Amino acid sequence: MDNMMKTICFNILNGAATQLPSLHQLSDAGVGQNLMHLTPTRDTELIVCGQSQTPLPGIQSSGNGLLPNRGVSPAVLTRGLLRMFHQAGYQIEFNSFNFNVPKPQVTEALAPEQEWLTVNQHFGGINSNGEQLVSEHLLPILTSQAERGCISILAECGVGGTTFSTFWLRLLTGLRLSPAGSTVDKDKLASKSQILADIEQQYLAQNQQFELDTILANSLFHDDIQKAICALVRQWPSSLPLPHFAGGMMFVAPLLASRQAKHLNQAVKISTTRWVLQGDGFHVLQHFKNEDEIQANATSFNASTFECLNVYEQGIVVEGCGLGGCLVIAEALGWNEQQIIASLEQAVQCHLNHFNYKNNLIEESLLLEANLLAERNIA
């Protein structure tokens, strides 16, 4: 295997559909009101450094390291798989593209935690120009990876984006798709259904069918990641293979839309998790062509003794941060289920240990304060 085929380039698009009302009531992929846009940034920091750096204003940073639904963030698992590739001799290049979300904090102080990455670049940030981010950074970096013959993965972390994806896919396919994304919470699904109905009503009041340019011209009808994928595909050189799209409906919607608009003429590779294909995902993917490759992981998370991995098999956590793509590529490169699960469990254990250590420090600090207070009172 030549050097370039020994290079895995992991690229992630970060965004948050903050134009949606009460985003914290629509998704489990976040930490609360007015903080949802910090999730993609913190997930990228977690993959790169092993822990999130960007602070959460007004929130105590203790906890057990798990999501409210008892699962573990896909970012932890993606880190575990990228580290597994690195330990097997692959060079790992990491690029994040941040569409109006904070730029990840990967400071010099954390340099030892990042030495496994041969490239570690982060572009964009709050108030970044999305079109410039695509044309000046995303497009040149991805085309360079294709020219060098690297394994190029394009992932996404887009809080709230499945609401827009569902809207797009309902119009594109005619299927009455459910509003599910990163939640199975009944109240959140009800809120999402109502917002979807409002978006559809607004759009169909003035338009009879799906018109890509009309939708991209109005932020009520799309999010930054969809717009970025459409721009990338539209400008992509036809002589080069597109990257592996590592994600679910967040990529499927703009790719199908681009194909309908005749901006996408080559075959695509979409790698996602098995759980995306259970339910509506299976029917949506029938709209791709025979030459397109739709792949899902075979590895069963029930092979793990960790409950936070088992919940993935219950459809509670489905996809995110390129997890499906990394699993598919790991299997294609020859790792078996036992090896993959061992790497995931190791990543989870490191993540949980970090939180246990932090909680112990907080407890010790509180105990010390209590003792000092008691001594003062005695005195």
C-alpha positions as a Markdown table, in Angstrom:
| # | Residue | x | y | z |
|---|---|---|---|---|
| 1 | Met | 0.0 | 0.0 | 0.0 |
| 2 | Asp | 1.5 | 3.4 | -1.0 |
| 3 | Asn | 1.8 | 6.3 | 1.4 |
| 4 | Met | -1.2 | 8.2 | 0.3 |
| 5 | Met | -3.5 | 5.2 | 0.6 |
| 6 | Lys | -2.1 | 5.0 | 4.2 |
| 7 | Thr | -3.5 | 8.5 | 4.8 |
| 8 | Ile | -7.0 | 8.9 | 6.2 |
| 9 | Cys | -8.4 | 12.4 | 5.9 |
| 10 | Phe | -11.2 | 13.1 | 8.3 |
| 11 | Asn | -13.1 | 16.3 | 7.5 |
| 12 | Ile | -16.1 | 17.5 | 9.5 |
| 13 | Leu | -18.7 | 20.2 | 8.7 |
| 14 | Asn | -20.0 | 21.8 | 11.9 |
| 15 | Gly | -23.2 | 23.8 | 12.1 |
| 16 | Ala | -26.3 | 24.5 | 14.1 |
| 17 | Ala | -29.8 | 25.4 | 12.8 |
| 18 | Thr | -30.2 | 28.2 | 15.3 |
| 19 | Gln | -32.8 | 29.9 | 13.1 |
| 20 | Leu | -35.2 | 27.1 | 14.3 |
| 21 | Pro | -37.3 | 28.3 | 17.3 |
| 22 | Ser | -36.5 | 26.5 | 20.6 |
| 23 | Leu | -33.8 | 24.3 | 19.1 |
| 24 | His | -33.2 | 22.8 | 22.5 |
| 25 | Gln | -36.7 | 21.3 | 22.4 |
| 26 | Leu | -36.1 | 19.6 | 19.1 |
| 27 | Ser | -32.9 | 17.7 | 19.6 |
| 28 | Asp | -31.0 | 15.5 | 22.2 |
| 29 | Ala | -27.7 | 16.5 | 20.5 |
| 30 | Gly | -27.0 | 19.5 | 22.8 |
| 31 | Val | -26.9 | 20.8 | 26.3 |
| 32 | Gly | -29.8 | 23.3 | 26.6 |
| 33 | Gln | -31.3 | 26.6 | 25.7 |
| 34 | Asn | -29.0 | 29.0 | 23.8 |
| 35 | Leu | -26.1 | 26.5 | 24.1 |
| 36 | Met | -27.0 | 24.1 | 21.2 |
| 37 | His | -24.6 | 25.8 | 18.8 |
| 38 | Leu | -21.7 | 24.8 | 21.0 |
| 39 | Thr | -22.2 | 21.0 | 20.6 |
| 40 | Pro | -20.5 | 20.7 | 17.2 |
| 41 | Thr | -17.5 | 22.7 | 18.4 |
| 42 | Arg | -17.2 | 20.7 | 21.6 |
| 43 | Asp | -17.6 | 17.4 | 19.7 |
| 44 | Thr | -14.7 | 18.3 | 17.4 |
| 45 | Glu | -12.5 | 19.2 | 20.4 |
| 46 | Leu | -13.5 | 15.8 | 22.0 |
| 47 | Ile | -12.4 | 13.9 | 18.8 |
| 48 | Val | -9.1 | 15.9 | 18.5 |
| 49 | Cys | -8.1 | 16.3 | 22.2 |
| 50 | Gly | -10.0 | 13.6 | 24.1 |
| 51 | Gln | -12.1 | 16.3 | 25.9 |
| 52 | Ser | -14.2 | 19.3 | 25.1 |
| 53 | Gln | -12.5 | 22.7 | 25.7 |
| 54 | Thr | -15.2 | 25.3 | 24.9 |
| 55 | Pro | -16.9 | 26.2 | 28.2 |
| 56 | Leu | -20.7 | 26.0 | 28.7 |
| 57 | Pro | -21.7 | 29.3 | 30.2 |
| 58 | Gly | -23.6 | 28.9 | 33.5 |
| 59 | Ile | -23.3 | 25.1 | 33.6 |
| 60 | Gln | -21.3 | 23.1 | 36.1 |
| 61 | Ser | -19.0 | 20.9 | 34.0 |
| 62 | Ser | -19.4 | 17.8 | 36.2 |
| 63 | Gly | -21.4 | 14.8 | 35.0 |
| 64 | Asn | -20.8 | 11.2 | 34.1 |
| 65 | Gly | -19.8 | 11.7 | 30.5 |
| 66 | Leu | -22.9 | 10.2 | 29.0 |
| 67 | Leu | -25.8 | 11.7 | 27.1 |
| 68 | Pro | -29.2 | 12.2 | 28.9 |
| 69 | Asn | -30.5 | 9.1 | 26.9 |
| 70 | Arg | -27.7 | 6.9 | 28.5 |
| 71 | Gly | -25.7 | 6.7 | 25.3 |
| 72 | Val | -22.2 | 8.0 | 24.7 |
| 73 | Ser | -21.6 | 10.8 | 22.2 |
| 74 | Pro | -20.7 | 9.5 | 18.7 |
| 75 | Ala | -17.7 | 11.8 | 18.9 |
| 76 | Val | -16.1 | 9.6 | 21.5 |
| 77 | Leu | -16.5 | 6.6 | 19.2 |
| 78 | Thr | -15.2 | 8.4 | 16.1 |
| 79 | Arg | -12.1 | 9.4 | 18.1 |
| 80 | Gly | -11.7 | 5.7 | 19.1 |
| 81 | Leu | -11.8 | 4.5 | 15.5 |
| 82 | Leu | -9.5 | 7.3 | 14.2 |
| 83 | Arg | -7.0 | 6.4 | 17.0 |
| 84 | Met | -7.3 | 2.7 | 16.0 |
| 85 | Phe | -6.4 | 3.7 | 12.4 |
| 86 | His | -3.4 | 5.8 | 13.6 |
| 87 | Gln | -2.1 | 2.9 | 15.8 |
| 88 | Ala | -2.2 | 0.6 | 12.7 |
| 89 | Gly | 0.2 | 3.0 | 10.9 |
| 90 | Tyr | -2.3 | 5.3 | 9.0 |
| 91 | Gln | -1.5 | 9.0 | 9.0 |
| 92 | Ile | -4.6 | 10.9 | 10.1 |
| 93 | Glu | -5.4 | 14.4 | 8.8 |
| 94 | Phe | -8.1 | 16.3 | 10.5 |
| 95 | Asn | -10.0 | 19.4 | 9.2 |
| 96 | Ser | -13.0 | 21.0 | 10.7 |
| 97 | Phe | -15.2 | 23.6 | 8.8 |
| 98 | Asn | -17.2 | 25.7 | 11.2 |
| 99 | Phe | -20.3 | 27.3 | 9.7 |
| 100 | Asn | -21.4 | 30.0 | 12.2 |
| 101 | Val | -20.5 | 28.0 | 15.2 |
| 102 | Pro | -17.4 | 28.7 | 17.4 |
| 103 | Lys | -14.0 | 27.6 | 16.1 |
| 104 | Pro | -12.7 | 24.6 | 18.2 |
| 105 | Gln | -10.2 | 25.5 | 20.8 |
| 106 | Val | -7.2 | 23.3 | 20.2 |
| 107 | Thr | -4.5 | 25.2 | 22.2 |
| 108 | Glu | -0.8 | 24.6 | 22.5 |
| 109 | Ala | -1.3 | 23.4 | 26.1 |
| 110 | Leu | -3.1 | 20.4 | 24.7 |
| 111 | Ala | -0.4 | 19.7 | 22.0 |
| 112 | Pro | 0.6 | 16.3 | 23.4 |
| 113 | Glu | -3.0 | 15.1 | 23.1 |
| 114 | Gln | -3.0 | 16.0 | 19.4 |
| 115 | Glu | 0.3 | 14.6 | 18.3 |
| 116 | Trp | -1.4 | 11.6 | 16.6 |
| 117 | Leu | -2.7 | 14.0 | 13.9 |
| 118 | Thr | -0.4 | 14.9 | 11.0 |
| 119 | Val | -2.8 | 17.7 | 10.0 |
| 120 | Asn | -5.0 | 19.5 | 12.5 |
| 121 | Gln | -6.7 | 22.5 | 11.0 |
| 122 | His | -9.9 | 24.4 | 11.8 |
| 123 | Phe | -11.6 | 26.9 | 9.6 |
| 124 | Gly | -14.5 | 29.4 | 9.9 |
| 125 | Gly | -16.2 | 30.2 | 13.2 |
| 126 | Ile | -19.0 | 32.5 | 14.4 |
| 127 | Asn | -20.1 | 35.0 | 11.6 |
| 128 | Ser | -18.0 | 33.2 | 9.0 |
| 129 | Asn | -19.0 | 33.6 | 5.4 |
| 130 | Gly | -20.3 | 30.1 | 4.3 |
| 131 | Glu | -19.6 | 30.6 | 0.6 |
| 132 | Gln | -16.0 | 31.7 | 1.2 |
| 133 | Leu | -15.5 | 28.8 | 3.6 |
| 134 | Val | -16.5 | 26.4 | 0.8 |
| 135 | Ser | -14.6 | 28.0 | -2.0 |
| 136 | Glu | -11.4 | 29.0 | -0.1 |
| 137 | His | -11.0 | 26.0 | 2.2 |
| 138 | Leu | -13.4 | 23.1 | 1.9 |
| 139 | Leu | -13.2 | 22.7 | -1.9 |
| 140 | Pro | -9.4 | 23.1 | -2.2 |
| 141 | Ile | -8.7 | 20.8 | 0.7 |
| 142 | Leu | -11.0 | 18.0 | -0.4 |
| 143 | Thr | -9.8 | 18.2 | -4.1 |
| 144 | Ser | -6.2 | 18.0 | -2.8 |
| 145 | Gln | -7.1 | 14.8 | -0.9 |
| 146 | Ala | -8.7 | 13.3 | -4.0 |
| 147 | Glu | -5.7 | 14.2 | -6.1 |
| 148 | Arg | -3.3 | 12.6 | -3.6 |
| 149 | Gly | -5.4 | 9.4 | -3.5 |
| 150 | Cys | -6.1 | 9.6 | 0.2 |
| 151 | Ile | -9.1 | 7.9 | 1.9 |
| 152 | Ser | -11.2 | 11.1 | 2.3 |
| 153 | Ile | -14.1 | 11.1 | 4.7 |
| 154 | Leu | -16.6 | 14.0 | 4.9 |
| 155 | Ala | -18.6 | 13.9 | 8.1 |
| 156 | Glu | -21.0 | 16.4 | 9.8 |
| 157 | Cys | -22.2 | 17.5 | 13.1 |
| 158 | Gly | -25.3 | 19.7 | 12.5 |
| 159 | Val | -27.6 | 20.2 | 15.5 |
| 160 | Gly | -31.2 | 20.6 | 14.3 |
| 161 | Gly | -30.3 | 19.8 | 10.7 |
| 162 | Thr | -32.5 | 16.8 | 10.4 |
| 163 | Thr | -35.6 | 19.1 | 10.6 |
| 164 | Phe | -34.5 | 20.7 | 7.3 |
| 165 | Ser | -33.4 | 17.4 | 5.8 |
| 166 | Thr | -36.8 | 15.9 | 6.5 |
| 167 | Phe | -38.5 | 18.9 | 4.9 |
| 168 | Trp | -36.3 | 18.6 | 1.8 |
| 169 | Leu | -36.7 | 14.8 | 1.5 |
| 170 | Arg | -40.5 | 15.0 | 1.9 |
| 171 | Leu | -40.6 | 17.3 | -1.1 |
| 172 | Leu | -38.0 | 15.4 | -3.1 |
| 173 | Thr | -39.4 | 11.9 | -2.6 |
| 174 | Gly | -43.1 | 12.4 | -1.9 |
| 175 | Leu | -42.7 | 10.2 | 1.2 |
| 176 | Arg | -44.3 | 11.4 | 4.5 |
| 177 | Leu | -41.2 | 10.9 | 6.5 |
| 178 | Ser | -41.2 | 11.0 | 10.3 |
| 179 | Pro | -39.4 | 14.0 | 11.9 |
| 180 | Ala | -37.0 | 11.7 | 13.9 |
| 181 | Gly | -33.3 | 12.8 | 14.2 |
| 182 | Ser | -31.3 | 12.6 | 17.4 |
| 183 | Thr | -34.3 | 12.1 | 19.6 |
| 184 | Val | -37.1 | 9.6 | 20.4 |
| 185 | Asp | -38.6 | 11.9 | 23.0 |
| 186 | Lys | -42.3 | 12.3 | 22.3 |
| 187 | Asp | -42.5 | 16.0 | 23.3 |
| 188 | Lys | -39.5 | 16.9 | 21.1 |
| 189 | Leu | -40.9 | 14.9 | 18.2 |
| 190 | Ala | -44.2 | 16.7 | 18.6 |
| 191 | Ser | -42.4 | 20.1 | 18.5 |
| 192 | Lys | -40.5 | 19.0 | 15.5 |
| 193 | Ser | -43.6 | 17.9 | 13.7 |
| 194 | Gln | -45.2 | 21.3 | 14.3 |
| 195 | Ile | -42.2 | 23.2 | 13.1 |
| 196 | Leu | -41.9 | 21.0 | 10.0 |
| 197 | Ala | -45.6 | 21.6 | 9.2 |
| 198 | Asp | -45.0 | 25.4 | 9.5 |
| 199 | Ile | -42.0 | 25.3 | 7.2 |
| 200 | Glu | -43.9 | 23.3 | 4.6 |
| 201 | Gln | -46.9 | 25.5 | 4.8 |
| 202 | Gln | -44.7 | 28.7 | 4.3 |
| 203 | Tyr | -42.8 | 27.1 | 1.4 |
| 204 | Leu | -45.8 | 25.6 | -0.4 |
| 205 | Ala | -47.8 | 28.8 | -0.1 |
| 206 | Gln | -45.6 | 30.3 | -2.8 |
| 207 | Asn | -44.0 | 27.2 | -4.5 |
| 208 | Gln | -45.5 | 24.1 | -6.0 |
| 209 | Gln | -42.5 | 21.8 | -5.9 |
| 210 | Phe | -38.9 | 21.5 | -4.7 |
| 211 | Glu | -36.8 | 24.3 | -6.3 |
| 212 | Leu | -33.2 | 24.1 | -5.0 |
| 213 | Asp | -32.2 | 27.7 | -5.8 |
| 214 | Thr | -35.4 | 29.1 | -4.1 |
| 215 | Ile | -34.8 | 27.0 | -1.0 |
| 216 | Leu | -31.1 | 27.9 | -0.8 |
| 217 | Ala | -32.0 | 31.6 | -1.1 |
| 218 | Asn | -34.0 | 31.6 | 2.1 |
| 219 | Ser | -32.6 | 30.5 | 5.5 |
| 220 | Leu | -36.1 | 29.5 | 6.6 |
| 221 | Phe | -35.8 | 26.5 | 4.3 |
| 222 | His | -32.2 | 25.2 | 4.7 |
| 223 | Asp | -29.3 | 25.0 | 7.1 |
| 224 | Asp | -25.6 | 25.9 | 6.5 |
| 225 | Ile | -24.4 | 22.3 | 6.0 |
| 226 | Gln | -27.0 | 21.5 | 3.3 |
| 227 | Lys | -26.0 | 24.8 | 1.5 |
| 228 | Ala | -22.3 | 23.8 | 1.8 |
| 229 | Ile | -22.8 | 20.3 | 0.3 |
| 230 | Cys | -24.8 | 21.8 | -2.6 |
| 231 | Ala | -22.0 | 24.3 | -3.3 |
| 232 | Leu | -19.3 | 21.7 | -3.0 |
| 233 | Val | -21.0 | 19.3 | -5.4 |
| 234 | Arg | -21.7 | 22.1 | -7.9 |
| 235 | Gln | -18.1 | 23.2 | -8.0 |
| 236 | Trp | -16.5 | 19.7 | -7.8 |
| 237 | Pro | -14.2 | 18.7 | -10.7 |
| 238 | Ser | -15.8 | 15.9 | -12.6 |
| 239 | Ser | -12.4 | 14.1 | -13.1 |
| 240 | Leu | -12.0 | 13.5 | -9.3 |
| 241 | Pro | -13.9 | 11.1 | -7.1 |
| 242 | Leu | -16.0 | 12.7 | -4.4 |
| 243 | Pro | -15.2 | 12.0 | -0.7 |
| 244 | His | -16.9 | 9.3 | 1.3 |
| 245 | Phe | -20.0 | 11.0 | 2.7 |
| 246 | Ala | -20.1 | 9.7 | 6.2 |
| 247 | Gly | -23.5 | 10.5 | 7.5 |
| 248 | Gly | -27.3 | 9.9 | 7.2 |
| 249 | Met | -30.1 | 12.1 | 6.0 |
| 250 | Met | -28.1 | 15.3 | 6.5 |
| 251 | Phe | -26.1 | 14.3 | 3.4 |
| 252 | Val | -28.7 | 12.4 | 1.6 |
| 253 | Ala | -31.0 | 15.4 | 1.2 |
| 254 | Pro | -28.5 | 17.8 | -0.4 |
| 255 | Leu | -27.1 | 15.0 | -2.6 |
| 256 | Leu | -30.5 | 14.0 | -3.9 |
| 257 | Ala | -31.4 | 17.7 | -4.4 |
| 258 | Ser | -28.2 | 18.3 | -6.3 |
| 259 | Arg | -28.8 | 15.4 | -8.6 |
| 260 | Gln | -32.3 | 16.5 | -9.3 |
| 261 | Ala | -30.9 | 20.0 | -10.2 |
| 262 | Lys | -28.3 | 18.2 | -12.5 |
| 263 | His | -25.4 | 19.6 | -10.5 |
| 264 | Leu | -24.3 | 16.1 | -9.5 |
| 265 | Asn | -23.5 | 13.7 | -12.4 |
| 266 | Gln | -21.1 | 11.2 | -10.8 |
| 267 | Ala | -21.7 | 8.3 | -8.5 |
| 268 | Val | -21.6 | 8.9 | -4.7 |
| 269 | Lys | -20.5 | 6.8 | -1.8 |
| 270 | Ile | -22.6 | 7.2 | 1.4 |
| 271 | Ser | -21.4 | 5.4 | 4.5 |
| 272 | Thr | -23.7 | 5.5 | 7.5 |
| 273 | Thr | -24.8 | 3.3 | 10.4 |
| 274 | Arg | -27.2 | 0.4 | 10.2 |
| 275 | Trp | -29.6 | 2.3 | 12.5 |
| 276 | Val | -30.2 | 5.1 | 9.9 |
| 277 | Leu | -31.4 | 2.4 | 7.5 |
| 278 | Gln | -34.0 | 1.1 | 9.9 |
| 279 | Gly | -37.3 | 2.9 | 9.2 |
| 280 | Asp | -37.6 | 5.8 | 6.8 |
| 281 | Gly | -33.9 | 5.8 | 5.8 |
| 282 | Phe | -34.3 | 2.6 | 3.8 |
| 283 | His | -37.1 | 4.0 | 1.6 |
| 284 | Val | -35.3 | 7.3 | 1.0 |
| 285 | Leu | -32.1 | 5.5 | -0.2 |
| 286 | Gln | -34.1 | 3.7 | -2.9 |
| 287 | His | -34.1 | 7.1 | -4.7 |
| 288 | Phe | -30.4 | 6.8 | -5.4 |
| 289 | Lys | -29.1 | 5.1 | -8.6 |
| 290 | Asn | -27.6 | 1.6 | -8.9 |
| 291 | Glu | -24.1 | 3.0 | -9.4 |
| 292 | Asp | -24.2 | 4.8 | -6.1 |
| 293 | Glu | -22.7 | 3.0 | -3.1 |
| 294 | Ile | -24.8 | 3.0 | 0.1 |
| 295 | Gln | -23.0 | 1.2 | 2.8 |
| 296 | Ala | -23.7 | 0.6 | 6.5 |
| 297 | Asn | -21.7 | -1.0 | 9.3 |
| 298 | Ala | -22.1 | -4.7 | 10.1 |
| 299 | Thr | -20.6 | -4.5 | 13.6 |
| 300 | Ser | -23.1 | -5.0 | 16.4 |
| 301 | Phe | -22.9 | -2.8 | 19.4 |
| 302 | Asn | -24.6 | -5.6 | 21.4 |
| 303 | Ala | -21.3 | -7.4 | 21.3 |
| 304 | Ser | -20.2 | -4.9 | 23.9 |
| 305 | Thr | -20.7 | -5.2 | 27.7 |
| 306 | Phe | -21.1 | -1.4 | 27.8 |
| 307 | Glu | -24.7 | -0.2 | 28.1 |
| 308 | Cys | -23.8 | 3.2 | 26.5 |
| 309 | Leu | -22.9 | 1.3 | 23.3 |
| 310 | Asn | -25.9 | -1.2 | 23.5 |
| 311 | Val | -28.4 | 1.7 | 23.4 |
| 312 | Tyr | -27.3 | 2.4 | 19.8 |
| 313 | Glu | -28.9 | -0.9 | 18.8 |
| 314 | Gln | -32.2 | 0.4 | 20.3 |
| 315 | Gly | -32.1 | 3.3 | 17.9 |
| 316 | Ile | -31.7 | 5.8 | 20.8 |
| 317 | Val | -28.5 | 7.2 | 19.3 |
| 318 | Val | -28.3 | 6.8 | 15.6 |
| 319 | Glu | -25.4 | 8.6 | 13.9 |
| 320 | Gly | -23.2 | 11.6 | 14.1 |
| 321 | Cys | -19.6 | 12.9 | 13.7 |
| 322 | Gly | -18.9 | 10.5 | 10.9 |
| 323 | Leu | -19.3 | 7.4 | 13.1 |
| 324 | Gly | -21.0 | 5.3 | 10.4 |
| 325 | Gly | -18.4 | 6.2 | 7.8 |
| 326 | Cys | -15.5 | 5.3 | 10.2 |
| 327 | Leu | -17.1 | 2.0 | 11.0 |
| 328 | Val | -17.7 | 1.1 | 7.3 |
| 329 | Ile | -14.1 | 2.0 | 6.5 |
| 330 | Ala | -12.7 | 0.1 | 9.5 |
| 331 | Glu | -14.6 | -3.0 | 8.3 |
| 332 | Ala | -13.4 | -2.5 | 4.7 |
| 333 | Leu | -9.8 | -2.2 | 5.8 |
| 334 | Gly | -10.0 | -5.6 | 7.6 |
| 335 | Trp | -10.9 | -4.9 | 11.2 |
| 336 | Asn | -13.3 | -7.5 | 12.7 |
| 337 | Glu | -16.2 | -6.9 | 15.1 |
| 338 | Gln | -14.2 | -7.9 | 18.2 |
| 339 | Gln | -11.3 | -5.5 | 17.3 |
| 340 | Ile | -13.7 | -2.6 | 16.6 |
| 341 | Ile | -15.7 | -3.1 | 19.8 |
| 342 | Ala | -12.4 | -3.3 | 21.8 |
| 343 | Ser | -11.3 | 0.0 | 20.3 |
| 344 | Leu | -14.7 | 1.6 | 21.0 |
| 345 | Glu | -14.8 | 0.4 | 24.6 |
| 346 | Gln | -11.2 | 1.7 | 25.2 |
| 347 | Ala | -12.3 | 5.1 | 23.9 |
| 348 | Val | -15.4 | 5.1 | 26.1 |
| 349 | Gln | -13.4 | 4.0 | 29.2 |
| 350 | Cys | -10.9 | 6.8 | 28.7 |
| 351 | His | -13.8 | 9.3 | 28.3 |
| 352 | Leu | -15.5 | 8.1 | 31.5 |
| 353 | Asn | -12.3 | 8.0 | 33.4 |
| 354 | His | -11.8 | 11.7 | 32.6 |
| 355 | Phe | -15.2 | 12.5 | 34.0 |
| 356 | Asn | -14.6 | 10.4 | 37.1 |
| 357 | Tyr | -11.3 | 12.2 | 37.7 |
| 358 | Lys | -12.9 | 15.6 | 37.3 |
| 359 | Asn | -15.8 | 14.7 | 39.6 |
| 360 | Asn | -13.3 | 13.4 | 42.3 |
| 361 | Leu | -11.5 | 16.8 | 42.1 |
| 362 | Ile | -14.8 | 18.6 | 42.5 |
| 363 | Glu | -15.7 | 16.4 | 45.5 |
| 364 | Glu | -12.3 | 16.9 | 47.1 |
| 365 | Ser | -12.5 | 20.7 | 46.6 |
| 366 | Leu | -16.0 | 20.8 | 48.2 |
| 367 | Leu | -14.9 | 18.6 | 51.1 |
| 368 | Leu | -11.9 | 20.9 | 51.7 |
| 369 | Glu | -14.1 | 24.0 | 51.7 |
| 370 | Ala | -16.5 | 22.3 | 54.1 |
| 371 | Asn | -13.6 | 21.4 | 56.5 |
| 372 | Leu | -12.2 | 24.9 | 56.4 |
| 373 | Leu | -15.6 | 26.3 | 57.1 |
| 374 | Ala | -16.1 | 23.9 | 60.0 |
| 375 | Glu | -12.6 | 24.9 | 61.4 |
| 376 | Arg | -13.5 | 28.6 | 61.2 |
| 377 | Asn | -16.8 | 27.9 | 63.1 |
| 378 | Ile | -15.0 | 26.0 | 65.8 |
| 379 | Ala | -12.4 | 28.7 | 66.2 |
